[in-house]
Amino acid sequence: MSTTKVVPRATMRLQLNKDFTFDQARAVVPYLAKLGISHVYASPILAARPGSMHSYDTVDPTRINPELGGREGLRRFSEELRRHDMGLIVDIVPNHMAATAENPWWWDVLLHGRSSRYATFFDIDWEDPDPELHGKLLLPVLGDRLDACIARGEIKLDRERGAPILRYFDQRFPIDPATIAGSEALPHLLQRQHYRLSHWREAAWRIDWRRFFDINQLVALCVDREAVFAPCHGLILDLVRAGVIDGVRVDHVDGLAAPIAYCRHLREALRAAGDGRDPYLVVEKILASDERLSADWPVDGTTGYDFMDRVAALLHDPRGEAALTALWQETSGDTRDFDEVAKDARHEILLRLFPKQLDRLMAIARVASGAEIEPAAMVALLAAMRRYRLYGDARGFDQADTEALAAAIERARQAGVQQDALEAIRGAIPHAAVRQRFGQLSATLAAKAVEDTAFYRYHRLISRNEVGGDPGLLAIPVEDFHADAAHRRERFPAAMLATATHDQKRGEDVRARLAVLSEMAEEWAGQARRWLAALPPPDPKVGLMILQTVIGAWPLEQDGMATYQERLSAWLVKALREGKQQTSWERPDEGFERSALDYLAQLLQAAGSELGRFADRIAAAGAINGLAQTLLRLTVPGVPDLYQGTEFWDLSLVDPDNRRPVDFEARTNAMQADRSIDALLPDWRDGRIKQALIAKLLDARRRQPRLFSEGSYEPVAVAGPRAEHIVAFLRRVDDAALLVLAPRWMAQPLLGAKAPSVPAAFWEGTTITLPEGLRGQGGRNLPERRAQKNDVVGVEGLLSPLPIAAIELS
């Protein structure tokens, strides 16, 4: 039977929750269709903890989340999408579930222990060497020692639906009825259960089941087992069969035991359920700056963090690196490069948050290899990893993983670890169980130690501190960007292209504005020094982070100022705790946090107008960066993904700020005018110009689908004094061709400008040379201008006043 491959034309991520349900999402479908979206890309839709605002804490994968509207709400939403010839991609969470009473599988394990039918569903070590935990589960849920909680009467015996339970404030735990013996004292009753209640601080060094990172309320699943895979995916596959959904996005694929094998299993199941359709399948996979997704992955690609990093690096100016580095080292007193900061954070977080996972890995490695493995060597090797994880199978590692492991071993050796100790680990890692645990722990450290720790410690230029990015790599040459695009077209032409996500550290247009600082690094450094000297922060490096954030997220319109300090304050507390230096989530230092918040308030009061003027001075150049990355995302090979609301300017901060309700009514109204991009220039601050660009490009994708899904990717030669300011390429298929010209490094003509328009004189005779078959042709540009009809095209007429162009050649 022939199959039809499902490839979205463009997706929009919608964050569904109790305040934005299926019916509310249904109401915005007509707007999304008019904008040009082909598929909604929804956050998880399966039953999650009541009140969850993200739904990654699944409690029952066999039910649609009732808070979103349940099965009927999903049906209505799906029918509305089909009426507009649109589809639905959903986020699935195979790595973990909620470890709470609302999860019936987890409840059954707590009730029956290892005899539960679900005991093998979760990644539990039932043979923990701790005699108190052998055959039992540690539940690190208490705010104090167990005996203290009992003495205060906080743990109480109760009944629910006729069955005995324990209550600890709003938490519930089952009591095995067979363990109740008359008026037995509570401590003795607790000893007879299949779990042990403990202080939450004991989790790191005692927990005998794998969590999602260090979250005690999320337990890891074992979906590599068929008995687990089937019930976890059954409903999703039913929805594919019914034509309700067209594909899935796999969350945190690197947390799984065998990610590539899992994807192969899922791909086969989706195809079987598709009944003639091959559903879309992408994975949330973070790639290192020197890493590309292996062709072994049976997926359509990643969710686009790699593109988000490459396009951002393209827009940064490498000539600013020396001044930015000098400012950071002077301000922080830290001369380490980012790789060293990340390595040290991996080492610290491994021993601080995951010592029990390390112990488990060590025990497995010793048994598998029959050799003594030195803990210090294993710690050093995990700290030296630069990729999320290694993969491999029974045949061993591929060349890329072999090289990555060798490089990590060499870095560990240079750090002082004995070669023979490292060779013992090299010999153990190919064993399946060791390979699995090493990979899962390495992925955990990449997320928690690098993205959620080191990213909040290294503030050279925070626009590069983004998920999927490398803060140590300020910029890339245009040739690297072209090579990456060509490779994607060849290997994963349907991969997602993102510039904003629900997990981002800061909005796409915050990053675009801060990139301008790399073009004026000396001036920025001098100004930052003056601000820090005039109002000394409680910690200079924190002060530098605050200054960048205040300027990068400064609202473009006055009405955005009302809640600005409140939003910044929430971001600051989270940023400080994630950094885990002066304060942290597990040990908050409210005194330091208050001093930092006071500094922020004083900064906005004392220097607020000056900061605002500086932000306004770089705003137009930042807006051009924002439009440039939008243009590139919608024209290079891949499937463009939009994050809800970012069709207007995205000056959001880390979640929950970037998950605030979206004013879809304003966006719908803005679409009604259908004005040209040039006509929107005077009012560019309201964001409609960005929305108009998106709509016009998506319309082009609708009219010429093969041009974007199959078309060639050809870099175009640029010559002249401003050549380095232009990224130029062609997309071609049959007789259709699109010439794309994206600007970069626009600070020089736009600093202090009132609008993001560039005088024609700036280009000073800069030209592009079209391939022979396209010479002499005219074309229609999105802002309704004409290309010149000659072999060498001067860009003055194409990139002024608005310096972006996407020309359909004819």
N, C-alpha and C positions, 0 to 999 in steps of 0.2 A: 504494500500500500504506500502510495506517495504521501509525503508530508509537506505541510506548509510551515515554513519557519516564521515564528512570531518575532518581529523586530519593531519596537516602537519607533515612531517618527520623532517624538519628543515626550518626555515625562515631566510631571510635576509632583513633587513630594508633598503630601498632605499629612499633617500630624493630627490623627484622630484621638479623641478622648471624650470624657463625659460632657465636656463643654463644646465639643465640635464633633457631632455624631454623623452617622451615615446620612441622615436626612439633611443636616446642615451642609454636608459636603455635596449632597445631591443638588442643593440650591445653587451652587457655584459652577456646576457642570457647563451650563450654557456659556458662561464667561470663559471657562478654560477652553472650550471648543472654538470660540471666536478668536482667542489668543493664538491657537494653533497647536494645542497639546493633543497628543493622540492617546496617551495612557496616563491615568492617575497612578501614582506610585505611593501606596499607602503604608503608614506605620502599622505594626502588628494588629491583627483584627481578632485574634483568638482570645478567649476569656483570660483576663488578667486580674490582679488584685483590685478589689473595689477602690475606686478613687484614683487609680493609677493614671498619670498624665502622659505616660509613654508606652505602656503595655509590653515592655520587655520583661516584666515579672509575670509570665504566664502561669496560670493555675490549672487550666484545663484545656488541652489542645483539641478536645473533641467537641467544643462548643464555640460559637461565635460570641464575642464579648457582648453581654446584655447591655452594658452601659453605652455601647455604641449604637444600639438598636437591634441587636440580635440578628437572627437569620432573616427575618422579614425586612428589617432595615437595610441589610446588605442586598437583599433582592431588589428593593426599590432603587437603591443606589446603582446597582448593576444595570437595571433596566434603563435608567436615565442615561447612563454612559452609552449603552448600545443605541439609544435613540439618536445620539449625537455621533455615532460611528466611532466611539472611543472604547478603550479597554482598561483593564485593571491589573496592576502588578502589586503584589503584597509582600511585606517584610515578614520573614519567618525567623524564629529564634530556636534553632536546634541545640544550642550549646547549654542552655540552663533553664530552670524554672524557679518559681518562688518557693522558698523553703519556709512556708507559713501554713497556718491552719486551713486557709482557703484552698490549698492544693490537696485534693483527695488522695493522690498517689503518695505524697509525702506524709500525710496523716496516717495512711495505712502502714507505712514503714515505721513510723514512731510507735504505732499501736502494736505491731506484730514483730518488729525487728527483722532479722535476716530471714525469717520464715514468711514475710510478706511477699505477695506475688510481684510487688514492685521493688523489691530489695535490689534487684540487678539493674533497675532503670537508672539509678543514680551512681555517681562515681564515689563509692564509699569503700573505705578500707576496713573491712570487718575483722581483719586480723591485726589490728593495731597492737604494737608491742606494749603499750601502756595497759597494765592489767585491769585498771578501772574502766578502760574503754573496749576491751576485747569483746567483740560481738555486740557492742553498743555504739550509739551515736553521741557525740558531744554537741550540745546545743548552747552556743555562747550568746545568750540572750539577756542575761541578767545585768543590772546596773551595779551590782555589788556581789560579794561572796554569797554562795548559796545559804550558808548558815545564818548570815546577817539578814538576808531577805526573808527567810523563814521566821526568824526571831521578830521581825517587824510586822509579821502577818501579811506580807505582800504576796505570798504564794498560798493559794487557797484551793481546797477540794470543793468541787461543785458537780452539778449534773446538767447534762444537755441532751434533750430527747431521750431521757431515761438512762443515758450512759454516763459513767463517772468521767470527769475531766479535771484538769488543773487550770487555774487562772492566775496569770501574773499580769496585773493591770489589764491591758486590752489584748493580751496574747492568751491563746488557749493551747493545751496539750492533752493528748489522749491518755487515759489510764487503762492499762490492760486489766479487764475485770477479774482475770484469774489471779491477779496479784493482790487483790483486796482481801485482807484477813481481819475482819471485825473492826475494832477501834485502834488499829495499828498507827503508831505515831507517823507523822508526815515524812520525817527524814528516812524512816525505814521503808515506807511506801515508795518513795522516790528511788531508793536503791534497787528496787525490784523492777523498775521500768526498763525499756529498751533504749533509753537515752539518759544522758546526764546533763542536767542544767548547770551552767557555769557563767562566770563573769564574762562579758563580751571581750574583755582584754585578753583572755586566755586563748582566743581563736588562733592567733598567729602561730603559736608554738604547740598547741594541743589538738587542733581540729583534725578529725579523721575522715573528712570528706572534702572533695574539691569544691571550692566556691567559684563564682564568677568574680575574678580578681580578688579583692579582699572584702566583698560584700557578704555579710553573714546571713542575709535574707535571700540569697540566690544560690541554688545548688546546681552543680554541673550534671548534665545528662550523659548517657552512654548511647548515643544514637548510632554508633557503629554496630550495635547489636540489633539484629532483625526484629527481635521481640520488642525493642524500643522504637525503632524506626517506624514501624507500621502504625502504632497508635498515635505517634507524634505527628505523622504526616497524612493520616487517613482523611481527615476533613479537608485539608488543603487539596489533596488529589481529587476528592469528590467535587470540589468547587471547580477544578480544572475540567473534569468530565462534564459538568453541567454548563460549561461555557461562561461561568461567572468570573473567573480570573484567567489571565493570559500568561502569567509567569510569576516568578518569585525572586526576591532579594534575600540572600542568606546572611544573617547577622553574625559577626565575629567568627568567621569560618576557621580561623587559626586556633580557636580554642578546642576544636574537635580532635579526637584521637588520630584520625587519618583523613585530613581535609579533602585530598584529591579523590580518594576512594569513596568518601561520602558523596561528593559531587557527581561522581560517576553513577552511583546508586540512585541519586535523586534525579539526574538527567534521564535515566532509563525509566523511572517511575513516572516522571512528567510526560515523557513521550507516549508511554502506554496509556496514560489517562487522557492525553490530548486527542486521541482518536483521529489522527490525520493532521493535527497541529503539533508543532514542536515548540513548546512554550519557552518563553524568555527566561534565562537564568543568569543572574549576576551575583557576585560575592563581594562582601565587604572585606577587602583584602588590602592591607597597607604594604606598599612596596617601598624599599629603600631607594635612594636617589640613583643608585647604580644597578638597580634590579628591574627586571622585566618579568611579567607573568609568563611562566613556562607554558609551552604548547601542550603539555600533559594535562593541563586543567580542562576538563570537559564542560566549559562554561562559555557564555557569551562575552565575558570580560569582568572587570571589576566595577565597583560603583562610582569610580571616578576620582578618588583622592589623588591618584597619580597625576591625572591631568590638572587638577587643582594646584598641585605643587609646581608642575612644569610651567603653566601659564603665569603663575605668580613670579617665579624665578626669572622668566623672560622679561617681565616688566620692571625688574630691579636693575639698577645701574651698578656694575661691578666696580666702577671707579670710586664709589663712595665707601668701599669696604675698609680701607685703612683708617679713615677718619672715624667711622662708626666703631671699629674695633678699639681704637685708642680711647674714645669716649667711654665705652663700656668698661674697659680695663681700669681706667682712671677712676671711674665712679664706683665700681664694685670692689676694686682691689684684687680682682681675680683675673689672672693671666691665662687660665686654661682655655683651650678651644672647646667648641661644643661637644666634640667626640669625648673629650676627657670628662666634661660635666656629666654627659649621659652615662659614661662608664661608671663613674663614681656613684651616680644615682642608682644604677642597676645594682651595684654591690650593696649599697646601703638599704635599698628597699627589699632586696632579697632576704637579707638577714633581719630586717625590721618587721616585714609584713608576711613573709612566706617561708619561714624556717622549717615549718612542718612539711611543706611541699618539697623542700630541698632534702630533708631527711628521707622522705619516701623515694625520691629519685636516687639517692645514694644507696639505699637498701636494695633497690631493684638492680642498679648497676653492679653492685658487688656480687649479687647472685648470678646475674646474666653472664658476667665476664669471668667469674671465679678469681678475680684479682682484687687487691686492696685499692680502693679509690680514695684519694685524699680530698676531704671536704674543701680545703682552701683552693685546690686546683679546680674543682668543679665550680666554685663560686667565681673564681677569676675568669673561667671560660665563659660562663653565662654572662658575666659583666662585659666581656669583650665582644659579644655578638652585636652585629649592627643591623641584621635583618630580623624580621619578626620571629622566624623559626626556620628549621630545616624540615624537609619532607621525607623523601625516600620511600622505599617499599622493600619487599623481600629480595629484590635485585640489588639493593643498595641505594646510594645517593647518585643523582645525576651530576653532571660536571659543575653546574652552577652551585649546587649545595656543597659539593666536595671542595670547591674553591672557597666558599664562604666559611666553611668549617676550618680549613687550613689557615685562612686569614685570621680568624678568631684565636686559633691556637697560637699563632705567631704573636699576636698582640698580648696574649696572656703570658707567653714566654718572655717577651720584652718587659713585662711588668714584674718579672722576677720569679715566675713559677718554673719549677724544674721540668725539663723536657720529658723525662721518663714518666712523671706524674700525668702530664698531658697526653702522652701516648697511651697510657692506660685507659684514659677516658675515650680517646679516639677508637680504641679497640672495643670498648663497651657500647658506644653509641649505635652501631649498626643493628644491635639486637632490638627486636621489634618493641618490646616493652620499654626499653631505655630510650629508644628513638621517640616513642610517643610522649613519655613524661618530660624528656628534655625539651621537645618541641613545644609542649603546652606551657611549661614553665618559662621558656624563652619568650613566648608570645605574651604571657602575662606581664613579664618584666618590661617588654617593649611598650605596652600600653600604660602600665602603672608607673614605671620608673622613668620612662622617657617622656611620653606624651603628657602624663598627668603629674609629673614632678619636674624633670629637667626643663621642660618647656616653660615652667613657671619660675625657673631660677636663672635663666640666661636671657638677658633683655637687650642684646646688641641692637636688634631691630625686630620688634615683635610681630611684624607682618609676615615674617618667615617662620614663626612658631605656630604652625598650623598642622592639624592632623594630616598625616601623609607627607609632611614636609621635613626639611632638614635645616634647622636654624643655622647650622654651620656653613651651609651653601647659600650665599647671598643671591647669586644670579647665575644664569646659564646663557651661553651664546645662542643666537638665533639658529645656527646650524644644528644644535642639539634638539631644539624644539621641532625643527623640520624632521629630523631623524626619528624622533619619538612618534610624530604623527604618521609618518610613512610606515613605521613598524606596526602601529595599531591597525592601520588599514589592511596590512598584510595578514596579521595574526588574529586580531580581535576587532573586526570592523563594527561590531554592534556593542562594544563596551560603552558604559555610561561615561559621560563627561560632566563633571560637577565643578562648580565654583562656590557653592554654598550647601551646607548640610546641617542636619539637626545636631551633629556632634562637633561642629566647628567651634574654635576658640574665640573667633571674632568674625563679624560679617564680611562678606566679599568686598564691599565698598570701603570698609574700614581698612582692610589690607591694601586695597588699591590706592587709597589716599596716603597711607604710611609709606608705600613704596616710593613716593615722591621724595621722601627724606634721603633716600640713597642717591638722588641726583643733586642734592644740596647739602651733602653731609657735613662739610666744614661749617656752613652757616648754622645748620641745625645743632651741631655740637657746641658751638659758641653760645647759642641761645639757651640750650639745655643747661649748660654750666651756670649761666647767669640766673636762671630760675631756681636751680638747686641751691645756689649760694644765697640768694635773696630770702628764700624760705626753706631752711634745711629740713628735710624729711627725717622721720625716725630711723630710716635706713636708706642710704643713698641709692642703692640698686633698686629698692622698691619705689623710690621717688622717680627714677628714670622710667620704670614701667608705667607708673601712673601718668606721667607727662605724656608719654606716647599714646596711651589709651584715651586720655581726655581729648587730645588733638585729633586722633584718628576717628573717634566716634562722635565728635562735636556735631550737633544737629544742623542740617542745612537750612531749616526753616525755624522761625522763632517759636512756633507752637510746640516744637519738640523739646524745648528747654524745661518745660514744667516738671517733668519727672526725671530729668537727666541726672541730677545728683543722686537721687534714690536708686536709679539703675546702676550708676557707677559704684555706689556703696555696696550693693549686693554683689557686683562683680568683684570688687576688691577683696571682700572677705573670702570669697571662694578662691580667688587667685592666691592669696596668702596661705590658705590652708592646703591647697594643692601643692604649693611649693615645699611645704613641710620643713621649713627652716625656723622662722620665728614662732610659728603656730601651726597647728594641723587639725584635721578632723578628729583624730583620736585624743589629742591633747591640746585643745584650743587655749591660746593665751589671750584672754579677752583684753588684758591691759595693752598688749602690743597692737591688737586689732583696733582698739579704740584710738590709740595714738595715730595709727595710719588713717583711720576714718577722719579724725580731727585734721590731719594734714591735708587730706583731700578737700574737706570743707573750707579750710583756710586758703588753699590754693585757688579754689573756684571764686572765693570772695575777694582775695587780695590781687590775684593775677588773672582772674577769669576773663575780663575784657581783653587782656593782652593775649591770652591763650586763644580766645575766640578769633581775634584778628589774625593770629598766625594760622589757625585752622582754615579761616576764610581765604587766606593768601594762597594756600596750596589746594583749595577745594576744587577749582576748575581742572587743574592737572590731575588730581585724583579721580575726578569724574571721567576724564578721558581714559584713564587706566581702566575704570569700571566698564566703560563702553567697549574698550578694546578687548577685554577678557570675555565680555558678552559676545562680541562679534566672533572671536575665535572659537568659543565653545559651541556656537551654532553653525560653524562652517567646516571645521576640521573633521576628519574621519571619526565616527562614533555617534552615540545617541545622546543629544543634549538633555541634561536633567536640570530642572528649575526647582528651587526650594520655595515653598509657599511664601508669597508676599515679596520675594526679591525681584519681581519684575519692576518694582519701584526701587529706589536706593536702599541698600541694605547696610545700615549703620548699627547693627545689633552687636551685642556682646555674647559671651558664653551662656549656655543654657542655665536657668530657664529664660533668660532675656530673649534668646533667638526663637523661643517657642510661644511668644506672646500671640494673642489672637490677631488675625489678619483682617484688615478692613477691605473685604472683597467688594463691598458696595462702591467704595471710592475707585477701585481698580476697574470695576465694570463700567462705571460712569466715564472714566477716562478713555475707555475703548470706543465709546460712542462717537467721539469727535472725529476720529480717523484723520488726524492732521499729519502733514508731512513732518519728517524729522527736522528739517530746516526750520519749519514754522514753530517748532517747540523749543528752539534754542533760547529765546528770551526768558522762558519760564522753566529752564532746565532743572532748577532746584526741587521742583515738585515730583520729579521722577518719571513723568510721563514720557520724556524723551527716551529713556531706557526701555520702557514698556513698548513704545512704538518700534524701536529697533528690533526687539524680540519678535513682535507680531509680524513685521515685514520679512524677517529671516525665516520664521516658521512658515509663513505663506509660501516662500520660495521652496522650502523643503516639501510642502504639500503638493505644489505644482510640478516639481521635478524630483520625485523620490529617488530615482536611480542615480541622479547626479550626486546625491549625498550618501547613498548607501553603497554604491559601486564605483563612483567616480574616482579618477586618479587624484593623486596629491602631488603637485609639482611646484617646488620652490621657484620663485621668479626673481631674476637678477635685478638688483637695485644699485644705481650708481649716482654719484654726486655728493655734495657736501653734507646732506642730511640722510644718507643711505642707512646709517645705523639706527635711525629713528623709525624705520618702516619694516614691518614683517609682511612679506608679499608671497602669495601662492595662488595656484590655479586648481580648481576641481573640474575635471572633464569626463564626459561619457557621451559617446556617439557625437551628435552635433551640438550638444549643450555644453556650455562652459561658464564658469563663475570665477572672476578675478577678485581676490580678497586683498585689501590693503589695511593693515592694522597698525596704529601708531604706538610708539613707546617712547619713554623719556621725554615727556612734553613739558617739563618744568620751565625750560628756558623761555618758550614763548607764552607760557600761561601763568607764571607766578604773578599773583595779584590781579589776574584777569577777572572780569565780571561774568564771563561766560566761557564755556569750553570750546571756543572757536579760534582758529589759528589763521593769522594773516598769510596770504599767498606768498608774500615775500620771504617768509621763514624758510621755504623749501629751496630757494636759491638754485633753481635749475636741476634739482634732483629728478632722476628719471627711472623708469622701469622698462625692461625689454621683454616684449611678448614673444612666445614661440612663433616660428614661421607661419604655421597654419592659421594663426589668429591675428596676424598683422593686418592693419588697415580696417579692422572691424570696429563698428561702434557698439554701444551697449547702454543698458539702462541701469543706473545706479539707484540704490535704495532711496537716497535723498533726491531722486529724480534729476540727476545731472547726466550729461553725456560724456563718454570717453572720447578721446581724440583719435582720429583715424590716421595713424601713422605707425611706423615700426617701433620707434622709441617714444614712449609716452611720458610727457612731463606731468608730475604729480600735483603741480600747483592747482590745476583746475579740478582735480579729483579730491584733494584733501584740504580744501578751504571753502567755506569757513569751518565745517565740521570735519576733523581729520580722520574719518573712517570711510571705507568704501567697500561695497560688495556689488560688483558690476556683472550683470548677466550679459555676456558677449553674444553678439548676433552677426 
